[in-house]
Amino acid sequence: MTTVGYIGLGLMGAPIARNLMKAGHTLVVHNRSRAIVDQLVAEGARAAFSPREVAAQVEIVFTNLPDSPDVEQVALGPDGIIEGAHPGLIFIDNSTIKPETARHIAAELAKAGIAALDAPVSGGDVGARAGTLAIMVGGEEAAFQTALPVLQAMGKTITHIGASGAGQVTKAANQIMVVAQMLGMAEALVLSQKAGVDPERVVQAISRGAAQCWALDTKPQRIFRRELTPGFKAHMQHKDLNIVLDTGNAYGIPLPLTALAQQLYRAMLAAGNGHLDNSAVITVLEALAGVTVGKAE
């Protein structure tokens, strides 16, 4: 078993950390909010009070943080992971950040002898709890092979994509597909409701045909019950779409559907609903159509 550190114990990070412990790994944890640290310590983890302190006592240190600047600060900033460098240390970032930031962090950590993998995840809080996440990995093959037994405690589909940054490019592609599904589902449900057809019956009819997708498999029943809590928060989805569009701009790639999706999520945030699940983007379309899915009109 491996001594592992986990920094960033939010909606995704905390259940991932618990799965690492369940697999028998020794866990050292750090988080800005101490309440979740105390919970995990009560479950068998050890607490640390800085990223440097985590890194200094583990073989693999994970981060799962909101955005690119957060990861860069924790990895390279004062009292950061780089200051806890020691031979054999591997840094793995489960956050969704800009590919160029992942490459920069990897290059700087390499100067201190730390191997870095960008390993964003997909599958939401359900996948994090179940240990069935899809994990897309960029970085050196040797570091990936060393870390693979630990990653297997977190995910079901673990793919080494290529060099540093490749994991984050793959996550950008993943997010393009996710929002396409969310918006397609939302339009289908709003259409059904507004046209006077039971959207639950519509989902039953189309969910095993050509329209079948993850969003249609997992989200409609919660929407029908108006249970719109995350999940994956809409403001984080919006942040990810900004990363996708920034990456497209960097490579001269037109991404018109993603740009439209980003605007719809921006409207959701402007309405004060950024804390809701990313599937709650349906509320923007409901407001435009003057209906509420799941309620008689």
N, C-alpha and C positions, 0 to 999 in steps of 0.2 A: 504494500500500500504506500501511498505518496502523501507527503505533507503539502497541503494546498492552502493558498490564501485566496480570499474572495473579498473584493472591495466594491461596494455598491449593492446594497441589499434591499432593493425596491421590489416592485411587483414581480419582476422576473428574477432578480438576483437572489432573493431570499429562498424561494423554492429550489433554485439550482443548487445553492449552498447546502440545503438540507439533503438533496439527493447525493451530493458528494459525501456527506457524512454517512448516509445510509449504505453507500457502497464500501464503507470501511476506511475512507481516507481521513487523515487527521486534518482538521480545518482551523485556520486562523482567519478571523474576520475583522473588517473595519468598515465603518459607515459614518456619514456626517451626523445622522440621527442615531442616538445611542440606544433607543428602546429596542430596536430589532437586534442589535448586538447583544443586549442582555438576554433576549429570548433565545438566541442561538447558543449563547454560553450556557444557559440552563439546559440546553439539549445536548451539550457536549463539545461545543466549539471553544476555542481560545480567543480572547479579545486582544486587539492591538490598537494603538492610538495614533498611528500614522501609516501611510503607505510604505515608508521606509522600514518601519518596524515589522510590517507584514512581510515584505520582500526578504528581509534579513534572515527570517527563520523558516522559509518554505522552499520547496523545489519548483513549484509552479504557482504563479500569482495571476489571478484573474481580475479584470475590471468589468463592471457593467454600469455605465454612467450615461447621463442624459445626452451629451453632445461632444463634438470634437474638442473644444477648449477644455472641457472637464477632464477628458482622458489625457490630453497633453499635460495638463497641470499635475495630475496624479502620477503620471509616468515620469515626467521630466522636471517638474518644479521643485521648489525647496521642500525638503523632507519627503521627496517622492521616491518612487520605486527605484529609480536609477541610483539613489544614494544607499540603497540596501543591496547593491549588486554583489554577487559572489559566484564562483565557478559553477556552471551548470544550471543557473536560474533561467527559467522560461517565463516570459510574459505573454498572456493570452487575453485579448480584449474581446468581450462578448457584446460590446456596445455597437450601435450603428453610427458610424462617423464617416467623414470624407475619406476617400481612398488616398488622397495625397497626404492627409494627416497621418493615416496609418503608416504610410511609407516613411514619412519624416520621423515618426516615433521609433520605428524599427531601426532606421539608420542611426539615430542617436543612441539607442540602447545597445546596438551592436558595438559601439565604441567602448562601452563599459563591459562587454562580454556577455550581454544578455540577449538570448534569442527571442524573437518576437513573432507572434502569430496574430493576425486579425481574424477573428472567428465569430462574426455576428450570427445571431440565431433567429429562427422563425418558428412559430407555433403558438405564440401567445402564452398567457399565464397558465392555460390548460396544459400545454405541452411542457412548460417549465415544471409544473407540479408532477406530471406523469413521467418525466424523463424521456419524452419522445420528440424533443426538438429536432429540427433540421439545423445542422451546423455547417456553415460554409467557410472554409479556412484558406487563408493566404499566408505564405511564409515558407521557410526552409523545410524540405521534406524530412530531414533528420529530426528537427524539433517536433514536427507533426507526429512522427512515429513514436517519439518518446511520450508525447502528451496523449496519444490516442486512447490508452486505457482509462485515463481520467475523463476525457471527453465522452466516452461510452457510458459513463454514469449520468450524463446530462441529456444525451440525444440518441435518436434512433437512426437518423440519416446523417452521416458525417463524411463530408467530401473535401479532400484537399484539392483546391482549384488551381493553384499556381503560386507565383511569387507574391511577395508582400503587396498588399492592397487588393489582391484578387478576390479575397473574401468580401471586402466592402463593395467592390464592383458587382459581385454576385448578389449581395443584399440589395443593392440599388435595383437590379433587375427583378428581384423578388418583390420589392415594394411597388414597382410598376404593375405587376400582375395582381397584387393584393388589392390595390385601390381600383383597378379595373373591375375586379370581381365585386367589391363593395358597392361601387356605383351602379354596375349592371343589375345587381340584386335589388338595390334601392329603387331604381327606375321601374323594374318589373313589379315590385310590390306596390308602389304608388300607382302605377298604371292599373293594376288589378283592382285596387281599392276604389279609385276614382271612377272606373268603368262599371262598378257595381258587382264585381265578381269576387268571391271569397278568396283572399290571397293565400290562406292556408291550403285550400284545395289546389290552387295554382302551383304552389311549391310541391305538393304531393305529385302533381302531374308531370312537372318538368325536371325534378331533382335527380332522376336517374336516366335522363336522356342526354342530348348534346349539351344542355345547359348545366349539367352537373359540375360543381366546383366546391372548393373548401368553404367559401363564404355561404353558399346556399345550404351546405351540409350543417353548418354550425351556428348560424346567426338568426334565421327567421323566427324560431320559436321564442327566443328572448325578445325580439322586436315585437312580436304579437302580444307578449305579456308586458311590454314597455319596460323591460329590465335592460337599461342602457348603460349600466355601470361597466367599467373596464374589467377584464380584457386588456386591451392595448389602447392607451389614452389617445384621443384625437389630436391633442397638441403635439404628441410625440410622432404621430403619423404625419402631421403637417411638417414637423422638423425633418423627418426622413424624406419627404417629397422635395423640400428645399435642397437637401443633399443630392438627390437624384438630378434635379434641374441644374444645380451647380456643376455636377459631373458632366452632364450633357453639354453645358456651355464650354467647359474646359476642353472637350474633345470635338466641338462643333457639330453636335448631334441634335437635330430637332426632335422634341418630345411633346407633341401637341396634346395628346390625351392626358399625359401626366401634368402638364401645365393647367389644363382645365380642372383636373382633380384637385390640384393644389389650391386653386381659387375657391372651389366648393368647401374644402376644409378650412380655408381662411374665413369664409363666411360663417362657418360653424363656430370658429373661435370668436369672431366678432359678436356672435349672439350669446357669448358667455358659456358655451358648451364644450370647451376644450378638455374638460375633465371627464367627459363621457367616453364610451367605447368608440373605436374608429368606425364601427358599423352605424353609429348614431348620426353619421353624415346624411342618413335618410331624412333627418329632421329638416334639413335645408330644402330638400325636394318636396317634402310634405308641406312646408310653408309656401312654396311656390305654387303647389297644386291645390292648396286649401283642403287637404285631407290629413287624417292621422291613421296610419296603417294599424289594423287590429281593433279599431273602434268603428262602430256603425256610424255612417254619415247620413 
